[in-house]
Each structure stands twice: as C-alpha cells, then as structure tokens.
C-alpha cells in the first residue's frame, strides 16, 4: 500500500487550485501493530512539508500585496532579494525577502525596506515562544530542548541558551504589559457593589513563602531570596498558579490582582486567602477585595506543634514540666475549634513551667514555644 499526501492551495478568487504539491509518500505492508498509522518520524516529515508549502505561498501573496504603493497603486521598484531565517514549531524556515524602494509619489527620502523582514522582526513565531516558555517553566532548559526536538520537526533548531533568551524576552514583555502598582485595588463603594451582577462562588487563594539559595552567592545572607508562590481556585475548580520574588518584584500586589481579575473576580465576590501568617504574605493580600477573608492555614499550625513535640522529647520531664505533650494537644484542640484565647492561656502556662536554666535543650524549647505563642497571637484574627 502506498499513501500519498498532497497540499492543495485554493485562491479566494479562483475555484480551481492554484498550487498542488506532494509532500510525503508512505508505504505500508501487511497490517501489524508496528505498521498501523503514522510513525513519529513520518508525522514530523509531513508537518515540516506542509509548513514549507504553506509559508512559501503565504509569503509570496504577502509580498505581492506590498509591491503596490498604497497611495498611487504603482508597482514599487525592487532593489534586490535576500533570505531570512524564521523559527517555527514545525521547523526552521528560509523565507525570501525582497527589498523594495519607497514610492516617489510621496514627499519623503527615497529608501529601501523589506516587508517580510519587518513583519517577522523577532525571527521566532509566537506559538513557538509560547511552547518554549510553557515547557521551560515546568522542566529544565535542557529537557525542554530535547522534548520539543523529539516530538516536533525542529531538530538542531533550539539550544538551552536560545530557550533561556526567549524566556527572558517573553518575561520582560509581560512585565511591560503589567499595570501600575497601587496601595489598594478596591474600587467603588458598597452601593456600587450592590448593583454588580450576581457573583460566582468564592475564590480560594493559597499562598506560601520560602527562601531559596541563589546560584552564585557572595555570602550566605546575600545568596538567599524569598519566593512567594500561590494558587487561586474558582468555585468550579479551575486553578491558576503564580509566583514572585519578594523584595525584587516591584508590582507584587498588581500581579496577584491581575490573576484574580483573570478568574472573574468582582468587588462583590468573596475571596478566601489561606496563608502561612508571614508578614510579607499578609501584606500582599491587603487591599485586593472588600469581602476578603484571611485564614491561617492549618498546616502551618500543626507543623509548628509537631516541631515542639519533637524538641520536647529531648528535654527531661523535670525541666519541661509534667504533661507537656498533653498540654500541647489541648492547644491544638483549642485552635482547631477557634478558641484562641484558651490556647494562648495554655501556651503561657507552658512557658512558665519550663526551667530555662536547666539545659540548652530546655532553653531552645522555651524559645521555640515563645515564638509559637507570638505567632498565634499575631495571627489570632485569621484563626476562625
């Protein structure tokens, strides 16, 4: 069996095809699991062939349109031809780019220009850049290059340095499109919010912060930076992830606001922020929505209680007081049920029971317990 694949191009003005070209021919023997359908190499060959034929005709039609002066409709004089390279998802193209002189019908200095080169100034199609940036955000640059090369007809077209450069270019472009930062993004008044359409289900936004070591730190302190990441979830379960570097990002609140806006947030819609209670994360969520509710993520409470229990195992009973672990369980129970007042009372009693002069372990336990008590007291309004 022989299968021929052709590209047939039809003009908008003519019913008959203007261009017919065979791009691939496949041969198959008896049917088997190995011979069924297309192979990856054949699919890549066919995609590359279709791309070559399509783009050649598209560029030819575009150049013909540009050859006429838009003012007097006379044909422009061609100075010469040159070729430009264009990277696409389906292979690298070599496009013929003529240079045309400007028309003398207009009072301007005579010069030449290339319509094709002006149209493809970046030399990479937006779809290619999108896929590069998308996969580079999930995988390493090296794996991204290999993945795209394995699945698409673009062997030897990309390198890790090219992907890295494109990621930075796209990031800078997106940063330039981001609006200005404001102390508050709440607009209107309650009377205006009442007139808004019925909002969707509440948005749930989870945020967390952590420190990451830089690649080439001059010192341990200078080599770390705080990263804040989060995920916004709609009532239908649609999620959007985001991230930023605290202290470096000049528009952190604007960035988060744009994420919420893209998910359809209205000023009369409830938004629940789940955070770790850190100052940087708390400040980030201020002034975004008048109906926002801030809740301290239970995971961060239990994590600190677990650390205290582990530290208490290394402290003798006479140094930490009787029933230390049992009292911590009471604190956990009170916090789970929203009784912050009783939880703080128990924590204060535990602090008094620890003999800080007994050992270094007791001192560390007392210091960690005090930090936990301060953490709960600071975030008491976010514990429902």
FIDO-561138 format. One record per residue (C-alpha): x, y, z; residue in three letters; residue number from 1. Coordinates in Angstrom, 1 decimal. Layout:
<atoms>
+--------+--------+--------+--------+-----+
|     xx |     yy |     zz | residu | num |
+--------+--------+--------+--------+-----+
|      X |      Y |      Z |    ALA | NUM |
...
+--------+--------+--------+--------+-----+
</atoms>
This chain:
<atoms>
+--------+--------+--------+--------+-----+
|     xx |     yy |     zz | residu | num |
+--------+--------+--------+--------+-----+
|    0.0 |    0.0 |    0.0 |    UNK |   1 |
|    1.2 |    3.4 |   -0.9 |    UNK |   2 |
|   -0.2 |    6.6 |    0.7 |    UNK |   3 |
|    0.5 |   10.0 |   -0.9 |    UNK |   4 |
|   -0.1 |   13.3 |    1.0 |    UNK |   5 |
|   -0.6 |   16.4 |   -1.1 |    UNK |   6 |
|   -1.2 |   20.1 |   -0.2 |    UNK |   7 |
|   -3.8 |   21.8 |   -2.4 |    UNK |   8 |
|   -3.9 |   25.6 |   -2.1 |    UNK |   9 |
|   -7.0 |   27.4 |   -3.4 |    UNK |  10 |
|   -7.4 |   31.1 |   -4.0 |    UNK |  11 |
|  -10.2 |   33.1 |   -2.7 |    UNK |  12 |
|  -10.8 |   34.5 |   -6.2 |    UNK |  13 |
|  -10.4 |   31.3 |   -8.2 |    UNK |  14 |
|  -12.3 |   28.0 |   -7.8 |    UNK |  15 |
|   -9.5 |   25.8 |   -9.3 |    UNK |  16 |
|   -6.5 |   25.1 |   -7.1 |    UNK |  17 |
|   -3.6 |   27.4 |   -7.6 |    UNK |  18 |
|   -0.9 |   25.1 |   -6.2 |    UNK |  19 |
|   -0.7 |   21.4 |   -5.8 |    UNK |  20 |
|    2.4 |   19.7 |   -4.2 |    UNK |  21 |
|    3.1 |   16.3 |   -2.9 |    UNK |  22 |
|    4.8 |   16.5 |    0.5 |    UNK |  23 |
|    5.0 |   12.9 |    1.6 |    UNK |  24 |
|    4.7 |    9.3 |    0.4 |    UNK |  25 |
|    4.3 |    6.4 |    2.8 |    UNK |  26 |
|    4.4 |    2.7 |    2.0 |    UNK |  27 |
|    2.8 |    0.0 |    4.2 |    UNK |  28 |
|    2.9 |   -3.8 |    4.1 |    UNK |  29 |
|    0.7 |   -6.2 |    5.9 |    UNK |  30 |
|   -1.1 |   -4.7 |    8.9 |    UNK |  31 |
|    0.6 |   -5.1 |   12.2 |    UNK |  32 |
|    0.9 |   -3.1 |   15.4 |    UNK |  33 |
|    4.1 |   -1.6 |   14.0 |    UNK |  34 |
|    2.6 |   -0.6 |   10.6 |    UNK |  35 |
|   -0.7 |    0.9 |   11.8 |    UNK |  36 |
|   -1.0 |    4.6 |   11.1 |    UNK |  37 |
|    1.8 |    7.1 |   11.1 |    UNK |  38 |
|    5.2 |    6.8 |   12.8 |    UNK |  39 |
|    6.6 |    9.8 |   14.7 |    UNK |  40 |
|    9.3 |   10.4 |   12.1 |    UNK |  41 |
|    6.7 |   10.3 |    9.3 |    UNK |  42 |
|    4.4 |   12.7 |   11.1 |    UNK |  43 |
|    7.3 |   15.1 |   11.7 |    UNK |  44 |
|    8.3 |   14.9 |    8.0 |    UNK |  45 |
|    4.7 |   15.6 |    6.9 |    UNK |  46 |
|    4.3 |   18.5 |    9.3 |    UNK |  47 |
|    7.6 |   20.1 |    8.0 |    UNK |  48 |
|    6.5 |   19.6 |    4.4 |    UNK |  49 |
|    3.1 |   21.2 |    5.0 |    UNK |  50 |
|    4.8 |   24.1 |    6.8 |    UNK |  51 |
|    7.2 |   24.7 |    3.9 |    UNK |  52 |
|    4.5 |   24.7 |    1.2 |    UNK |  53 |
|    2.0 |   26.9 |    3.3 |    UNK |  54 |
|    4.5 |   29.5 |    4.3 |    UNK |  55 |
|    6.0 |   29.8 |    0.9 |    UNK |  56 |
|    2.6 |   30.6 |   -0.6 |    UNK |  57 |
|    1.7 |   32.9 |    2.2 |    UNK |  58 |
|    4.9 |   34.9 |    1.9 |    UNK |  59 |
|    4.5 |   35.1 |   -1.9 |    UNK |  60 |
|    1.0 |   36.5 |   -1.6 |    UNK |  61 |
|    2.0 |   39.0 |    1.1 |    UNK |  62 |
|    4.9 |   40.3 |   -1.0 |    UNK |  63 |
|    2.6 |   40.8 |   -4.0 |    UNK |  64 |
|    0.3 |   42.9 |   -1.8 |    UNK |  65 |
|    3.2 |   45.0 |   -0.6 |    UNK |  66 |
|    4.6 |   45.6 |   -4.1 |    UNK |  67 |
|    2.0 |   48.2 |   -4.8 |    UNK |  68 |
|    2.2 |   51.7 |   -3.4 |    UNK |  69 |
|   -0.8 |   52.3 |   -1.1 |    UNK |  70 |
|   -1.2 |   55.8 |   -2.4 |    UNK |  71 |
|   -0.8 |   55.7 |   -6.2 |    UNK |  72 |
|   -1.1 |   51.9 |   -6.7 |    UNK |  73 |
|    2.1 |   51.9 |   -8.8 |    UNK |  74 |
|    4.4 |   48.9 |   -8.5 |    UNK |  75 |
|    7.4 |   49.5 |   -6.3 |    UNK |  76 |
|   10.9 |   49.0 |   -7.6 |    UNK |  77 |
|   12.8 |   46.0 |   -6.2 |    UNK |  78 |
|   16.3 |   46.7 |   -5.1 |    UNK |  79 |
|   17.2 |   43.0 |   -4.6 |    UNK |  80 |
|   16.4 |   39.9 |   -2.6 |    UNK |  81 |
|   17.8 |   38.3 |    0.5 |    UNK |  82 |
|   16.8 |   35.4 |    2.7 |    UNK |  83 |
|   15.8 |   35.4 |    6.4 |    UNK |  84 |
|   15.6 |   32.5 |    8.8 |    UNK |  85 |
|   12.4 |   32.0 |   10.9 |    UNK |  86 |
|   12.0 |   29.5 |   13.7 |    UNK |  87 |
|    8.6 |   27.8 |   13.9 |    UNK |  88 |
|    7.1 |   24.9 |   15.9 |    UNK |  89 |
|    7.4 |   22.8 |   12.7 |    UNK |  90 |
|   10.9 |   23.5 |   11.6 |    UNK |  91 |
|   13.2 |   26.4 |   10.7 |    UNK |  92 |
|   12.1 |   28.2 |    7.5 |    UNK |  93 |
|   14.1 |   30.2 |    5.0 |    UNK |  94 |
|   12.0 |   33.0 |    3.6 |    UNK |  95 |
|   12.7 |   35.0 |    0.5 |    UNK |  96 |
|   12.6 |   38.7 |    1.5 |    UNK |  97 |
|   12.8 |   41.3 |   -1.3 |    UNK |  98 |
|   13.9 |   44.8 |   -0.6 |    UNK |  99 |
|   11.5 |   47.5 |   -2.2 |    UNK | 100 |
|   12.1 |   51.2 |   -2.7 |    UNK | 101 |
|    9.6 |   53.6 |   -1.3 |    UNK | 102 |
|    7.4 |   55.4 |   -4.0 |    UNK | 103 |
|    8.4 |   58.8 |   -5.2 |    UNK | 104 |
|    4.7 |   59.9 |   -5.1 |    UNK | 105 |
|    5.2 |   61.0 |   -1.5 |    UNK | 106 |
|    7.5 |   63.8 |   -0.3 |    UNK | 107 |
|    9.9 |   61.6 |    1.5 |    UNK | 108 |
|   13.5 |   60.5 |    1.3 |    UNK | 109 |
|   13.9 |   57.5 |   -1.0 |    UNK | 110 |
|   14.9 |   54.4 |    0.9 |    UNK | 111 |
|   14.5 |   50.7 |    0.7 |    UNK | 112 |
|   12.8 |   48.3 |    3.1 |    UNK | 113 |
|   11.9 |   44.7 |    3.4 |    UNK | 114 |
|    8.2 |   43.9 |    4.2 |    UNK | 115 |
|    8.9 |   40.3 |    5.2 |    UNK | 116 |
|   11.8 |   41.2 |    7.5 |    UNK | 117 |
|    9.7 |   43.9 |    9.1 |    UNK | 118 |
|    6.8 |   41.6 |    9.7 |    UNK | 119 |
|    9.0 |   38.9 |   11.3 |    UNK | 120 |
|   11.3 |   41.0 |   13.3 |    UNK | 121 |
|   11.7 |   38.5 |   16.2 |    UNK | 122 |
|   12.6 |   35.6 |   13.8 |    UNK | 123 |
|   10.5 |   33.2 |   16.0 |    UNK | 124 |
|    6.8 |   32.7 |   15.8 |    UNK | 125 |
|    4.6 |   33.5 |   18.8 |    UNK | 126 |
|    3.4 |   29.8 |   19.0 |    UNK | 127 |
|    7.0 |   28.6 |   19.3 |    UNK | 128 |
|    7.8 |   31.1 |   22.0 |    UNK | 129 |
|    4.7 |   30.1 |   23.9 |    UNK | 130 |
|    5.6 |   26.4 |   23.9 |    UNK | 131 |
|    9.2 |   27.1 |   24.8 |    UNK | 132 |
|    8.2 |   29.3 |   27.8 |    UNK | 133 |
|    5.5 |   26.9 |   28.9 |    UNK | 134 |
|    7.7 |   23.8 |   29.0 |    UNK | 135 |
|   10.7 |   25.8 |   30.4 |    UNK | 136 |
|    8.5 |   26.8 |   33.3 |    UNK | 137 |
|    7.9 |   23.1 |   34.1 |    UNK | 138 |
|   11.2 |   21.5 |   33.1 |    UNK | 139 |
|   14.8 |   22.4 |   32.8 |    UNK | 140 |
|   16.0 |   24.1 |   29.7 |    UNK | 141 |
|   17.9 |   21.0 |   28.5 |    UNK | 142 |
|   14.9 |   18.7 |   28.9 |    UNK | 143 |
|   12.7 |   21.3 |   27.1 |    UNK | 144 |
|   15.0 |   21.4 |   24.1 |    UNK | 145 |
|   15.1 |   17.6 |   24.0 |    UNK | 146 |
|   11.3 |   17.3 |   24.4 |    UNK | 147 |
|   10.4 |   19.7 |   21.6 |    UNK | 148 |
|   13.0 |   18.2 |   19.3 |    UNK | 149 |
|   11.7 |   14.6 |   19.9 |    UNK | 150 |
|    8.1 |   15.5 |   19.2 |    UNK | 151 |
|    8.3 |   18.2 |   16.6 |    UNK | 152 |
|   10.3 |   18.7 |   13.4 |    UNK | 153 |
|   12.7 |   21.2 |   14.9 |    UNK | 154 |
|   16.0 |   19.2 |   15.3 |    UNK | 155 |
|   19.1 |   21.3 |   15.8 |    UNK | 156 |
|   16.9 |   24.4 |   15.9 |    UNK | 157 |
|   17.0 |   25.1 |   19.6 |    UNK | 158 |
|   19.6 |   25.2 |   22.3 |    UNK | 159 |
|   19.5 |   25.8 |   26.0 |    UNK | 160 |
|   20.9 |   29.3 |   25.6 |    UNK | 161 |
|   18.2 |   30.1 |   22.9 |    UNK | 162 |
|   15.4 |   28.9 |   25.2 |    UNK | 163 |
|   16.8 |   30.9 |   28.1 |    UNK | 164 |
|   17.0 |   34.0 |   26.0 |    UNK | 165 |
|   13.4 |   33.6 |   24.7 |    UNK | 166 |
|   12.1 |   33.0 |   28.3 |    UNK | 167 |
|   13.6 |   36.3 |   29.4 |    UNK | 168 |
|   12.4 |   38.2 |   26.4 |    UNK | 169 |
|    8.8 |   36.9 |   26.9 |    UNK | 170 |
|    9.0 |   37.7 |   30.7 |    UNK | 171 |
|   10.2 |   41.2 |   30.0 |    UNK | 172 |
|    7.4 |   41.8 |   27.5 |    UNK | 173 |
|    4.8 |   40.5 |   30.0 |    UNK | 174 |
|    6.3 |   42.7 |   32.7 |    UNK | 175 |
|    6.0 |   45.7 |   30.5 |    UNK | 176 |
|    2.3 |   45.0 |   29.9 |    UNK | 177 |
|    1.6 |   44.8 |   33.6 |    UNK | 178 |
|   -0.3 |   47.8 |   35.1 |    UNK | 179 |
|    1.0 |   50.2 |   37.8 |    UNK | 180 |
|    1.2 |   49.2 |   41.4 |    UNK | 181 |
|   -1.3 |   50.7 |   43.9 |    UNK | 182 |
|   -1.7 |   50.5 |   47.7 |    UNK | 183 |
|   -5.3 |   49.4 |   47.1 |    UNK | 184 |
|   -7.2 |   48.0 |   44.2 |    UNK | 185 |
|  -10.7 |   48.2 |   45.7 |    UNK | 186 |
|  -12.9 |   50.4 |   43.5 |    UNK | 187 |
|  -16.3 |   51.9 |   44.1 |    UNK | 188 |
|  -18.5 |   51.9 |   47.2 |    UNK | 189 |
|  -21.0 |   49.4 |   48.8 |    UNK | 190 |
|  -23.8 |   51.0 |   46.8 |    UNK | 191 |
|  -22.0 |   50.3 |   43.5 |    UNK | 192 |
|  -21.0 |   46.8 |   44.5 |    UNK | 193 |
|  -24.7 |   46.1 |   45.2 |    UNK | 194 |
|  -25.5 |   46.9 |   41.6 |    UNK | 195 |
|  -23.0 |   44.4 |   40.2 |    UNK | 196 |
|  -24.2 |   41.1 |   38.7 |    UNK | 197 |
|  -24.6 |   38.1 |   41.0 |    UNK | 198 |
|  -21.0 |   36.9 |   41.7 |    UNK | 199 |
|  -19.7 |   33.4 |   41.2 |    UNK | 200 |
|  -18.7 |   31.1 |   44.0 |    UNK | 201 |
|  -16.0 |   32.4 |   46.3 |    UNK | 202 |
|  -12.4 |   32.3 |   45.1 |    UNK | 203 |
|   -9.9 |   30.4 |   47.3 |    UNK | 204 |
|   -6.3 |   31.7 |   47.2 |    UNK | 205 |
|   -3.5 |   29.7 |   48.9 |    UNK | 206 |
|   -0.2 |   31.5 |   49.4 |    UNK | 207 |
|    3.1 |   30.4 |   50.9 |    UNK | 208 |
|    6.6 |   31.9 |   51.2 |    UNK | 209 |
|   10.0 |   30.3 |   51.4 |    UNK | 210 |
|   13.7 |   31.1 |   51.0 |    UNK | 211 |
|   15.7 |   29.9 |   48.0 |    UNK | 212 |
|   19.5 |   30.0 |   47.7 |    UNK | 213 |
|   20.8 |   31.8 |   44.7 |    UNK | 214 |
|   23.2 |   30.1 |   42.2 |    UNK | 215 |
|   26.4 |   32.2 |   43.0 |    UNK | 216 |
|   26.0 |   33.8 |   46.4 |    UNK | 217 |
|   28.8 |   36.1 |   47.6 |    UNK | 218 |
|   27.7 |   35.4 |   51.1 |    UNK | 219 |
|   25.1 |   33.2 |   52.7 |    UNK | 220 |
|   22.9 |   36.1 |   53.5 |    UNK | 221 |
|   23.1 |   37.7 |   50.1 |    UNK | 222 |
|   22.6 |   34.4 |   48.4 |    UNK | 223 |
|   19.1 |   33.8 |   49.6 |    UNK | 224 |
|   15.8 |   35.4 |   48.4 |    UNK | 225 |
|   12.2 |   35.0 |   49.5 |    UNK | 226 |
|    9.9 |   33.4 |   46.9 |    UNK | 227 |
|    6.1 |   33.6 |   47.3 |    UNK | 228 |
|    4.0 |   31.1 |   45.4 |    UNK | 229 |
|    0.3 |   30.5 |   45.3 |    UNK | 230 |
|   -2.7 |   29.0 |   43.6 |    UNK | 231 |
|   -6.1 |   30.6 |   43.0 |    UNK | 232 |
|   -9.1 |   28.2 |   42.7 |    UNK | 233 |
|  -12.5 |   29.1 |   41.4 |    UNK | 234 |
|  -15.7 |   27.6 |   42.6 |    UNK | 235 |
|  -15.7 |   25.3 |   39.6 |    UNK | 236 |
|  -12.2 |   24.0 |   40.5 |    UNK | 237 |
|  -10.3 |   25.9 |   37.8 |    UNK | 238 |
|   -6.8 |   26.8 |   39.2 |    UNK | 239 |
|   -4.2 |   29.3 |   38.3 |    UNK | 240 |
|   -0.7 |   29.3 |   39.8 |    UNK | 241 |
|    1.5 |   32.3 |   40.2 |    UNK | 242 |
|    4.8 |   33.3 |   41.9 |    UNK | 243 |
|    7.0 |   36.2 |   42.6 |    UNK | 244 |
|   10.2 |   37.2 |   44.4 |    UNK | 245 |
|    9.7 |   39.3 |   47.5 |    UNK | 246 |
|   11.7 |   42.5 |   47.6 |    UNK | 247 |
|   12.7 |   42.2 |   43.9 |    UNK | 248 |
|    9.2 |   42.3 |   42.3 |    UNK | 249 |
|    8.1 |   46.0 |   42.2 |    UNK | 250 |
|    4.5 |   45.1 |   41.5 |    UNK | 251 |
|    3.5 |   42.1 |   43.7 |    UNK | 252 |
|    0.0 |   43.3 |   44.6 |    UNK | 253 |
|   -0.8 |   44.2 |   41.0 |    UNK | 254 |
|    0.4 |   40.8 |   39.9 |    UNK | 255 |
|   -1.9 |   39.0 |   42.3 |    UNK | 256 |
|   -4.8 |   41.3 |   41.4 |    UNK | 257 |
|   -4.4 |   40.5 |   37.7 |    UNK | 258 |
|   -4.6 |   36.8 |   38.5 |    UNK | 259 |
|   -7.8 |   37.3 |   40.4 |    UNK | 260 |
|   -9.2 |   39.5 |   37.7 |    UNK | 261 |
|   -8.5 |   36.9 |   35.1 |    UNK | 262 |
|  -10.6 |   34.5 |   37.1 |    UNK | 263 |
|  -13.5 |   36.8 |   37.0 |    UNK | 264 |
|  -13.2 |   38.4 |   40.5 |    UNK | 265 |
|  -15.8 |   41.1 |   41.3 |    UNK | 266 |
|  -15.8 |   43.6 |   44.1 |    UNK | 267 |
|  -19.0 |   41.9 |   45.5 |    UNK | 268 |
|  -17.4 |   38.4 |   45.4 |    UNK | 269 |
|  -16.0 |   36.7 |   48.4 |    UNK | 270 |
|  -12.3 |   35.7 |   48.4 |    UNK | 271 |
|  -10.7 |   33.5 |   51.0 |    UNK | 272 |
|   -6.9 |   33.8 |   51.4 |    UNK | 273 |
|   -5.1 |   30.9 |   53.0 |    UNK | 274 |
|   -1.6 |   32.0 |   54.2 |    UNK | 275 |
|    1.2 |   30.9 |   56.4 |    UNK | 276 |
|    0.7 |   34.1 |   58.5 |    UNK | 277 |
|    4.0 |   35.7 |   57.5 |    UNK | 278 |
|    4.2 |   39.5 |   57.3 |    UNK | 279 |
|    5.2 |   39.6 |   53.7 |    UNK | 280 |
|    2.4 |   37.3 |   52.6 |    UNK | 281 |
|   -0.2 |   39.0 |   54.8 |    UNK | 282 |
|    0.7 |   42.5 |   53.4 |    UNK | 283 |
|    0.4 |   41.1 |   49.8 |    UNK | 284 |
|   -3.3 |   40.2 |   50.2 |    UNK | 285 |
|   -4.3 |   43.6 |   51.6 |    UNK | 286 |
|   -6.4 |   46.0 |   49.5 |    UNK | 287 |
|   -7.4 |   43.5 |   46.8 |    UNK | 288 |
|  -11.1 |   42.8 |   47.7 |    UNK | 289 |
|  -13.5 |   44.3 |   50.2 |    UNK | 290 |
|  -15.0 |   40.9 |   51.1 |    UNK | 291 |
|  -11.7 |   39.2 |   51.5 |    UNK | 292 |
|  -11.3 |   36.7 |   54.4 |    UNK | 293 |
|   -7.9 |   35.9 |   55.7 |    UNK | 294 |
|   -7.4 |   32.4 |   57.3 |    UNK | 295 |
|   -4.2 |   31.0 |   58.8 |    UNK | 296 |
|   -3.5 |   27.7 |   57.0 |    UNK | 297 |
|   -3.9 |   24.8 |   59.5 |    UNK | 298 |
|   -0.9 |   23.0 |   58.0 |    UNK | 299 |
|    1.4 |   25.7 |   59.4 |    UNK | 300 |
|   -0.1 |   25.5 |   62.9 |    UNK | 301 |
|    0.3 |   21.7 |   63.1 |    UNK | 302 |
|    3.8 |   21.8 |   61.6 |    UNK | 303 |
|    4.9 |   24.1 |   64.5 |    UNK | 304 |
|    3.2 |   21.9 |   67.1 |    UNK | 305 |
|    4.9 |   18.8 |   65.6 |    UNK | 306 |
|    8.3 |   20.6 |   65.9 |    UNK | 307 |
|    7.6 |   21.4 |   69.6 |    UNK | 308 |
|    6.7 |   17.8 |   70.3 |    UNK | 309 |
|    9.9 |   16.6 |   68.7 |    UNK | 310 |
|   12.0 |   19.1 |   70.7 |    UNK | 311 |
|   10.2 |   18.2 |   73.9 |    UNK | 312 |
|   11.4 |   14.5 |   73.6 |    UNK | 313 |
|   14.9 |   15.6 |   74.3 |    UNK | 314 |
|   14.1 |   17.6 |   77.4 |    UNK | 315 |
|   13.7 |   15.8 |   80.8 |    UNK | 316 |
|   10.3 |   15.9 |   82.5 |    UNK | 317 |
|   11.6 |   17.9 |   85.4 |    UNK | 318 |
|   12.8 |   20.6 |   83.0 |    UNK | 319 |
|    9.7 |   21.0 |   80.9 |    UNK | 320 |
|    7.0 |   20.3 |   83.4 |    UNK | 321 |
|    4.5 |   17.5 |   83.8 |    UNK | 322 |
|    2.3 |   16.7 |   80.9 |    UNK | 323 |
|    3.9 |   19.0 |   78.4 |    UNK | 324 |
|    2.9 |   16.9 |   75.4 |    UNK | 325 |
|   -0.7 |   16.5 |   76.7 |    UNK | 326 |
|   -1.0 |   20.3 |   77.1 |    UNK | 327 |
|    0.2 |   20.8 |   73.5 |    UNK | 328 |
|   -2.6 |   18.5 |   72.4 |    UNK | 329 |
|   -5.0 |   20.8 |   74.3 |    UNK | 330 |
|   -3.6 |   23.8 |   72.5 |    UNK | 331 |
|   -4.1 |   22.0 |   69.1 |    UNK | 332 |
|   -7.7 |   21.1 |   70.1 |    UNK | 333 |
|   -8.5 |   24.7 |   71.2 |    UNK | 334 |
|   -7.0 |   26.2 |   67.9 |    UNK | 335 |
|   -8.9 |   23.7 |   65.8 |    UNK | 336 |
|  -12.2 |   24.8 |   67.4 |    UNK | 337 |
|  -11.3 |   28.5 |   67.1 |    UNK | 338 |
|  -10.7 |   29.1 |   70.9 |    UNK | 339 |
|   -7.6 |   31.2 |   70.5 |    UNK | 340 |
|   -8.0 |   32.7 |   74.0 |    UNK | 341 |
|   -7.7 |   29.4 |   75.8 |    UNK | 342 |
|   -4.9 |   28.2 |   73.5 |    UNK | 343 |
|   -2.8 |   31.3 |   74.4 |    UNK | 344 |
|   -3.5 |   30.7 |   78.1 |    UNK | 345 |
|   -2.2 |   27.2 |   77.9 |    UNK | 346 |
|    0.9 |   28.3 |   76.0 |    UNK | 347 |
|    1.7 |   31.0 |   78.6 |    UNK | 348 |
|    1.4 |   28.3 |   81.4 |    UNK | 349 |
|    3.8 |   26.0 |   79.5 |    UNK | 350 |
|    6.3 |   28.8 |   79.2 |    UNK | 351 |
|    6.3 |   29.4 |   82.9 |    UNK | 352 |
|    6.8 |   25.6 |   83.6 |    UNK | 353 |
|   10.0 |   25.3 |   81.5 |    UNK | 354 |
|   13.2 |   25.6 |   83.5 |    UNK | 355 |
|   15.3 |   27.7 |   81.1 |    UNK | 356 |
|   18.4 |   27.4 |   83.2 |    UNK | 357 |
|   18.4 |   23.6 |   83.3 |    UNK | 358 |
|   19.9 |   22.8 |   79.9 |    UNK | 359 |
|   20.5 |   24.2 |   76.4 |    UNK | 360 |
|   17.7 |   21.9 |   75.1 |    UNK | 361 |
|   15.3 |   23.5 |   77.6 |    UNK | 362 |
|   16.3 |   27.0 |   76.5 |    UNK | 363 |
|   15.7 |   26.1 |   72.8 |    UNK | 364 |
|   12.3 |   24.6 |   73.7 |    UNK | 365 |
|   11.3 |   27.7 |   75.6 |    UNK | 366 |
|   12.4 |   30.0 |   72.8 |    UNK | 367 |
|   10.6 |   28.0 |   70.1 |    UNK | 368 |
|    7.5 |   27.9 |   72.4 |    UNK | 369 |
|    7.6 |   31.6 |   72.8 |    UNK | 370 |
|    7.9 |   32.1 |   69.1 |    UNK | 371 |
|    4.9 |   29.9 |   68.5 |    UNK | 372 |
|    2.9 |   31.8 |   71.1 |    UNK | 373 |
|    3.8 |   35.1 |   69.4 |    UNK | 374 |
|    2.9 |   33.6 |   66.0 |    UNK | 375 |
|   -0.6 |   32.6 |   67.2 |    UNK | 376 |
|   -1.2 |   35.9 |   69.0 |    UNK | 377 |
|   -0.2 |   37.9 |   65.8 |    UNK | 378 |
|   -2.5 |   35.8 |   63.6 |    UNK | 379 |
|   -5.4 |   35.3 |   66.0 |    UNK | 380 |
|   -7.7 |   37.3 |   63.8 |    UNK | 381 |
|   -7.0 |   34.8 |   61.0 |    UNK | 382 |
|   -8.0 |   31.7 |   63.0 |    UNK | 383 |
|  -11.7 |   31.0 |   62.5 |    UNK | 384 |
+--------+--------+--------+--------+-----+
</atoms>
